[in-house]
Amino acid sequence: MIENLHSPHRRLIELRMEHADLDNLIDRAAEQSPVDELSLRRLKKRRLLLRDQIATLELMLDPKEPA
């Protein structure tokens, strides 16, 4: 059971959920008036970091076959 809590598949799901949450936050922050540019940039930077982590984990779990 403990192994499932720390499995790479579970981590991937958590990262995707966090990425989706950030997408929603960014959308809502962009609609506010006035827009807090600093907060928006920080959210976008965090979202990019998550996207990189997701891509790395996906490659680790399902490596591409050599040509």
Biopython code that builds the backbone (N, CA, C, O; Angstrom):
import numpy as np
from Bio.PDB.StructureBuilder import StructureBuilder

atoms = [
    (1, "MET", "N", (0.819, -1.191, 0.000)),
    (1, "MET", "CA", (0.000, 0.000, 0.000)),
    (1, "MET", "C", (0.866, 1.260, 0.000)),
    (1, "MET", "O", (0.587, 2.203, -0.739)),
    (2, "ILE", "N", (1.899, 1.278, 0.813)),
    (2, "ILE", "CA", (2.797, 2.432, 0.884)),
    (2, "ILE", "C", (3.466, 2.659, -0.477)),
    (2, "ILE", "O", (3.690, 3.804, -0.872)),
    (3, "GLU", "N", (3.784, 1.584, -1.188)),
    (3, "GLU", "CA", (4.430, 1.714, -2.490)),
    (3, "GLU", "C", (3.530, 2.458, -3.468)),
    (3, "GLU", "O", (4.024, 3.245, -4.276)),
    (4, "ASN", "N", (2.224, 2.227, -3.414)),
    (4, "ASN", "CA", (1.289, 2.910, -4.300)),
    (4, "ASN", "C", (1.247, 4.413, -4.039)),
    (4, "ASN", "O", (1.024, 5.194, -4.964)),
    (5, "LEU", "N", (1.458, 4.823, -2.795)),
    (5, "LEU", "CA", (1.432, 6.241, -2.455)),
    (5, "LEU", "C", (2.590, 7.001, -3.081)),
    (5, "LEU", "O", (2.499, 8.208, -3.304)),
    (6, "HIS", "N", (3.673, 6.300, -3.362)),
    (6, "HIS", "CA", (4.868, 6.951, -3.886)),
    (6, "HIS", "C", (5.235, 6.452, -5.279)),
    (6, "HIS", "O", (6.367, 6.642, -5.725)),
    (7, "SER", "N", (4.305, 5.826, -5.961)),
    (7, "SER", "CA", (4.600, 5.290, -7.282)),
    (7, "SER", "C", (4.708, 6.430, -8.301)),
    (7, "SER", "O", (4.078, 7.476, -8.147)),
    (8, "PRO", "N", (5.515, 6.210, -9.339)),
    (8, "PRO", "CA", (5.633, 7.239, -10.386)),
    (8, "PRO", "C", (4.306, 7.526, -11.089)),
    (8, "PRO", "O", (4.053, 8.660, -11.496)),
    (9, "HIS", "N", (3.463, 6.507, -11.232)),
    (9, "HIS", "CA", (2.160, 6.723, -11.870)),
    (9, "HIS", "C", (1.289, 7.660, -11.029)),
    (9, "HIS", "O", (0.618, 8.544, -11.563)),
    (10, "ARG", "N", (1.308, 7.459, -9.730)),
    (10, "ARG", "CA", (0.532, 8.333, -8.842)),
    (10, "ARG", "C", (1.082, 9.758, -8.886)),
    (10, "ARG", "O", (0.319, 10.723, -8.905)),
    (11, "ARG", "N", (2.403, 9.882, -8.903)),
    (11, "ARG", "CA", (3.024, 11.207, -8.971)),
    (11, "ARG", "C", (2.622, 11.918, -10.258)),
    (11, "ARG", "O", (2.376, 13.125, -10.257)),
    (12, "LEU", "N", (2.556, 11.170, -11.350)),
    (12, "LEU", "CA", (2.165, 11.742, -12.632)),
    (12, "LEU", "C", (0.729, 12.270, -12.569)),
    (12, "LEU", "O", (0.438, 13.356, -13.069)),
    (13, "ILE", "N", (-0.137, 11.515, -11.968)),
    (13, "ILE", "CA", (-1.530, 11.951, -11.812)),
    (13, "ILE", "C", (-1.601, 13.222, -10.971)),
    (13, "ILE", "O", (-2.333, 14.155, -11.302)),
    (14, "GLU", "N", (-0.839, 13.250, -9.885)),
    (14, "GLU", "CA", (-0.839, 14.435, -9.015)),
    (14, "GLU", "C", (-0.318, 15.664, -9.753)),
    (14, "GLU", "O", (-0.867, 16.756, -9.607)),
    (15, "LEU", "N", (0.744, 15.489, -10.548)),
    (15, "LEU", "CA", (1.291, 16.610, -11.308)),
    (15, "LEU", "C", (0.290, 17.113, -12.345)),
    (15, "LEU", "O", (0.153, 18.321, -12.540)),
    (16, "ARG", "N", (-0.404, 16.201, -13.004)),
    (16, "ARG", "CA", (-1.409, 16.607, -13.995)),
    (16, "ARG", "C", (-2.564, 17.361, -13.334)),
    (16, "ARG", "O", (-3.081, 18.329, -13.891)),
    (17, "MET", "N", (-2.957, 16.919, -12.163)),
    (17, "MET", "CA", (-4.032, 17.608, -11.438)),
    (17, "MET", "C", (-3.587, 19.010, -11.030)),
    (17, "MET", "O", (-4.342, 19.972, -11.167)),
    (18, "GLU", "N", (-2.370, 19.117, -10.533)),
    (18, "GLU", "CA", (-1.851, 20.428, -10.135)),
    (18, "GLU", "C", (-1.740, 21.346, -11.351)),
    (18, "GLU", "O", (-2.025, 22.539, -11.255)),
    (19, "HIS", "N", (-1.327, 20.796, -12.492)),
    (19, "HIS", "CA", (-1.226, 21.576, -13.726)),
    (19, "HIS", "C", (-2.604, 22.095, -14.141)),
    (19, "HIS", "O", (-2.741, 23.254, -14.534)),
    (20, "ALA", "N", (-3.607, 21.250, -14.053)),
    (20, "ALA", "CA", (-4.972, 21.665, -14.397)),
    (20, "ALA", "C", (-5.470, 22.750, -13.435)),
    (20, "ALA", "O", (-6.126, 23.702, -13.858)),
    (21, "ASP", "N", (-5.162, 22.608, -12.155)),
    (21, "ASP", "CA", (-5.545, 23.626, -11.171)),
    (21, "ASP", "C", (-4.890, 24.964, -11.494)),
    (21, "ASP", "O", (-5.522, 26.016, -11.404)),
    (22, "LEU", "N", (-3.619, 24.912, -11.870)),
    (22, "LEU", "CA", (-2.914, 26.146, -12.231)),
    (22, "LEU", "C", (-3.516, 26.769, -13.486)),
    (22, "LEU", "O", (-3.618, 27.993, -13.574)),
    (23, "ASP", "N", (-3.912, 25.956, -14.449)),
    (23, "ASP", "CA", (-4.584, 26.480, -15.643)),
    (23, "ASP", "C", (-5.819, 27.287, -15.245)),
    (23, "ASP", "O", (-6.039, 28.390, -15.744)),
    (24, "ASN", "N", (-6.610, 26.730, -14.353)),
    (24, "ASN", "CA", (-7.809, 27.430, -13.894)),
    (24, "ASN", "C", (-7.470, 28.714, -13.158)),
    (24, "ASN", "O", (-8.111, 29.742, -13.374)),
    (25, "LEU", "N", (-6.470, 28.663, -12.291)),
    (25, "LEU", "CA", (-6.045, 29.852, -11.558)),
    (25, "LEU", "C", (-5.563, 30.946, -12.506)),
    (25, "LEU", "O", (-5.898, 32.118, -12.335)),
    (26, "ILE", "N", (-4.782, 30.557, -13.496)),
    (26, "ILE", "CA", (-4.256, 31.525, -14.461)),
    (26, "ILE", "C", (-5.401, 32.158, -15.249)),
    (26, "ILE", "O", (-5.407, 33.368, -15.472)),
    (27, "ASP", "N", (-6.358, 31.352, -15.666)),
    (27, "ASP", "CA", (-7.510, 31.885, -16.399)),
    (27, "ASP", "C", (-8.280, 32.902, -15.559)),
    (27, "ASP", "O", (-8.652, 33.970, -16.044)),
    (28, "ARG", "N", (-8.512, 32.554, -14.296)),
    (28, "ARG", "CA", (-9.247, 33.471, -13.419)),
    (28, "ARG", "C", (-8.448, 34.732, -13.118)),
    (28, "ARG", "O", (-9.007, 35.827, -13.063)),
    (29, "ALA", "N", (-7.141, 34.580, -12.922)),
    (29, "ALA", "CA", (-6.296, 35.740, -12.622)),
    (29, "ALA", "C", (-6.233, 36.684, -13.820)),
    (29, "ALA", "O", (-6.187, 37.902, -13.645)),
    (30, "ALA", "N", (-6.230, 36.141, -15.017)),
    (30, "ALA", "CA", (-6.161, 36.971, -16.223)),
    (30, "ALA", "C", (-7.461, 37.757, -16.444)),
    (30, "ALA", "O", (-7.454, 38.803, -17.093)),
    (31, "GLU", "N", (-8.557, 37.255, -15.909)),
    (31, "GLU", "CA", (-9.851, 37.924, -16.079)),
    (31, "GLU", "C", (-10.064, 39.047, -15.073)),
    (31, "GLU", "O", (-10.927, 39.903, -15.268)),
    (32, "GLN", "N", (-9.284, 39.047, -14.000)),
    (32, "GLN", "CA", (-9.466, 40.064, -12.962)),
    (32, "GLN", "C", (-8.989, 41.415, -13.463)),
    (32, "GLN", "O", (-8.127, 41.522, -14.336)),
    (33, "SER", "N", (-9.578, 42.429, -12.880)),
    (33, "SER", "CA", (-9.173, 43.773, -13.232)),
    (33, "SER", "C", (-8.876, 44.533, -11.951)),
    (33, "SER", "O", (-9.756, 44.591, -11.092)),
    (34, "PRO", "N", (-7.746, 45.098, -11.766)),
    (34, "PRO", "CA", (-6.569, 45.044, -12.629)),
    (34, "PRO", "C", (-5.833, 43.707, -12.484)),
    (34, "PRO", "O", (-5.927, 43.034, -11.457)),
    (35, "VAL", "N", (-5.112, 43.350, -13.524)),
    (35, "VAL", "CA", (-4.383, 42.082, -13.549)),
    (35, "VAL", "C", (-3.089, 42.245, -12.756)),
    (35, "VAL", "O", (-2.337, 43.197, -12.963)),
    (36, "ASP", "N", (-2.843, 41.314, -11.857)),
    (36, "ASP", "CA", (-1.594, 41.304, -11.091)),
    (36, "ASP", "C", (-0.557, 40.560, -11.930)),
    (36, "ASP", "O", (-0.469, 39.333, -11.884)),
    (37, "GLU", "N", (0.220, 41.313, -12.691)),
    (37, "GLU", "CA", (1.169, 40.726, -13.641)),
    (37, "GLU", "C", (2.211, 39.840, -12.957)),
    (37, "GLU", "O", (2.573, 38.788, -13.486)),
    (38, "LEU", "N", (2.690, 40.253, -11.798)),
    (38, "LEU", "CA", (3.714, 39.479, -11.099)),
    (38, "LEU", "C", (3.177, 38.115, -10.683)),
    (38, "LEU", "O", (3.838, 37.097, -10.888)),
    (39, "SER", "N", (1.992, 38.093, -10.105)),
    (39, "SER", "CA", (1.388, 36.824, -9.698)),
    (39, "SER", "C", (1.111, 35.947, -10.908)),
    (39, "SER", "O", (1.324, 34.735, -10.870)),
    (40, "LEU", "N", (0.636, 36.566, -11.980)),
    (40, "LEU", "CA", (0.347, 35.820, -13.198)),
    (40, "LEU", "C", (1.621, 35.182, -13.762)),
    (40, "LEU", "O", (1.608, 34.024, -14.179)),
    (41, "ARG", "N", (2.710, 35.936, -13.772)),
    (41, "ARG", "CA", (3.986, 35.381, -14.258)),
    (41, "ARG", "C", (4.463, 34.239, -13.384)),
    (41, "ARG", "O", (4.976, 33.240, -13.889)),
    (42, "ARG", "N", (4.301, 34.377, -12.084)),
    (42, "ARG", "CA", (4.723, 33.306, -11.166)),
    (42, "ARG", "C", (3.912, 32.034, -11.390)),
    (42, "ARG", "O", (4.461, 30.933, -11.393)),
    (43, "LEU", "N", (2.603, 32.190, -11.576)),
    (43, "LEU", "CA", (1.743, 31.033, -11.840)),
    (43, "LEU", "C", (2.137, 30.353, -13.153)),
    (43, "LEU", "O", (2.195, 29.126, -13.233)),
    (44, "LYS", "N", (2.403, 31.155, -14.169)),
    (44, "LYS", "CA", (2.786, 30.592, -15.466)),
    (44, "LYS", "C", (4.139, 29.885, -15.390)),
    (44, "LYS", "O", (4.342, 28.847, -16.021)),
    (45, "LYS", "N", (5.054, 30.451, -14.622)),
    (45, "LYS", "CA", (6.360, 29.819, -14.459)),
    (45, "LYS", "C", (6.219, 28.477, -13.742)),
    (45, "LYS", "O", (6.865, 27.497, -14.114)),
    (46, "ARG", "N", (5.381, 28.441, -12.724)),
    (46, "ARG", "CA", (5.133, 27.183, -12.004)),
    (46, "ARG", "C", (4.483, 26.152, -12.931)),
    (46, "ARG", "O", (4.820, 24.969, -12.889)),
    (47, "ARG", "N", (3.554, 26.611, -13.763)),
    (47, "ARG", "CA", (2.894, 25.709, -14.706)),
    (47, "ARG", "C", (3.900, 25.121, -15.698)),
    (47, "ARG", "O", (3.826, 23.936, -16.022)),
    (48, "LEU", "N", (4.840, 25.940, -16.183)),
    (48, "LEU", "CA", (5.873, 25.437, -17.086)),
    (48, "LEU", "C", (6.764, 24.406, -16.400)),
    (48, "LEU", "O", (7.136, 23.400, -17.003)),
    (49, "LEU", "N", (7.101, 24.657, -15.152)),
    (49, "LEU", "CA", (7.905, 23.705, -14.387)),
    (49, "LEU", "C", (7.171, 22.378, -14.249)),
    (49, "LEU", "O", (7.770, 21.313, -14.395)),
    (50, "LEU", "N", (5.879, 22.445, -13.968)),
    (50, "LEU", "CA", (5.081, 21.229, -13.862)),
    (50, "LEU", "C", (5.023, 20.492, -15.196)),
    (50, "LEU", "O", (5.108, 19.265, -15.233)),
    (51, "ARG", "N", (4.879, 21.232, -16.284)),
    (51, "ARG", "CA", (4.837, 20.600, -17.604)),
    (51, "ARG", "C", (6.139, 19.854, -17.884)),
    (51, "ARG", "O", (6.124, 18.753, -18.433)),
    (52, "ASP", "N", (7.258, 20.456, -17.506)),
    (52, "ASP", "CA", (8.557, 19.791, -17.680)),
    (52, "ASP", "C", (8.650, 18.531, -16.824)),
    (52, "ASP", "O", (9.145, 17.501, -17.282)),
    (53, "GLN", "N", (8.178, 18.613, -15.592)),
    (53, "GLN", "CA", (8.211, 17.445, -14.709)),
    (53, "GLN", "C", (7.318, 16.329, -15.247)),
    (53, "GLN", "O", (7.679, 15.154, -15.179)),
    (54, "ILE", "N", (6.166, 16.693, -15.775)),
    (54, "ILE", "CA", (5.249, 15.708, -16.356)),
    (54, "ILE", "C", (5.907, 15.028, -17.553)),
    (54, "ILE", "O", (5.854, 13.804, -17.676)),
    (55, "ALA", "N", (6.525, 15.808, -18.431)),
    (55, "ALA", "CA", (7.172, 15.247, -19.615)),
    (55, "ALA", "C", (8.302, 14.304, -19.225)),
    (55, "ALA", "O", (8.452, 13.239, -19.824)),
    (56, "THR", "N", (9.090, 14.678, -18.239)),
    (56, "THR", "CA", (10.187, 13.838, -17.778)),
    (56, "THR", "C", (9.665, 12.530, -17.210)),
    (56, "THR", "O", (10.197, 11.461, -17.509)),
    (57, "LEU", "N", (8.644, 12.612, -16.408)),
    (57, "LEU", "CA", (8.066, 11.415, -15.801)),
    (57, "LEU", "C", (7.422, 10.510, -16.858)),
    (57, "LEU", "O", (7.527, 9.286, -16.781)),
    (58, "GLU", "N", (6.757, 11.120, -17.840)),
    (58, "GLU", "CA", (6.163, 10.318, -18.912)),
    (58, "GLU", "C", (7.231, 9.563, -19.696)),
    (58, "GLU", "O", (7.035, 8.402, -20.058)),
    (59, "LEU", "N", (8.354, 10.214, -19.958)),
    (59, "LEU", "CA", (9.453, 9.541, -20.669)),
    (59, "LEU", "C", (10.028, 8.401, -19.827)),
    (59, "LEU", "O", (10.387, 7.349, -20.356)),
    (60, "MET", "N", (10.111, 8.615, -18.541)),
    (60, "MET", "CA", (10.647, 7.586, -17.654)),
    (60, "MET", "C", (9.715, 6.373, -17.627)),
    (60, "MET", "O", (10.179, 5.233, -17.636)),
    (61, "LEU", "N", (8.414, 6.617, -17.595)),
    (61, "LEU", "CA", (7.445, 5.535, -17.520)),
    (61, "LEU", "C", (7.222, 4.821, -18.850)),
    (61, "LEU", "O", (6.948, 3.621, -18.879)),
    (62, "ASP", "N", (7.340, 5.558, -19.939)),
    (62, "ASP", "CA", (7.093, 4.986, -21.263)),
    (62, "ASP", "C", (8.172, 5.483, -22.223)),
    (62, "ASP", "O", (7.909, 6.343, -23.064)),
    (63, "PRO", "N", (9.390, 4.940, -22.097)),
    (63, "PRO", "CA", (10.489, 5.447, -22.937)),
    (63, "PRO", "C", (10.238, 5.163, -24.425)),
    (63, "PRO", "O", (9.656, 4.142, -24.790)),
    (64, "LYS", "N", (10.686, 6.082, -25.256)),
    (64, "LYS", "CA", (10.561, 5.911, -26.692)),
    (64, "LYS", "C", (11.530, 4.823, -27.142)),
    (64, "LYS", "O", (12.634, 4.695, -26.613)),
    (65, "GLU", "N", (11.098, 4.050, -28.118)),
    (65, "GLU", "CA", (11.961, 3.000, -28.656)),
    (65, "GLU", "C", (12.954, 3.635, -29.631)),
    (65, "GLU", "O", (12.596, 4.531, -30.396)),
    (66, "PRO", "N", (14.188, 3.171, -29.599)),
    (66, "PRO", "CA", (15.171, 3.724, -30.552)),
    (66, "PRO", "C", (14.791, 3.388, -31.991)),
    (66, "PRO", "O", (14.218, 2.334, -32.269)),
    (67, "ALA", "N", (15.115, 4.291, -32.884)),
    (67, "ALA", "CA", (14.755, 4.103, -34.307)),
    (67, "ALA", "C", (15.534, 2.979, -34.942)),
    (67, "ALA", "O", (15.351, 2.692, -36.125)),
]
sb = StructureBuilder()
sb.init_structure("model")
sb.init_model(0)
sb.init_chain("A")
sb.init_seg("    ")
for serial, (resi, resn, name, xyz) in enumerate(atoms, 1):
    if name == "N":
        sb.init_residue(resn, " ", resi, " ")
    sb.init_atom(name, np.array(xyz, "f"), 0.0, 1.0, " ", f" {name:<3s}", serial, name[0])
structure = sb.get_structure()
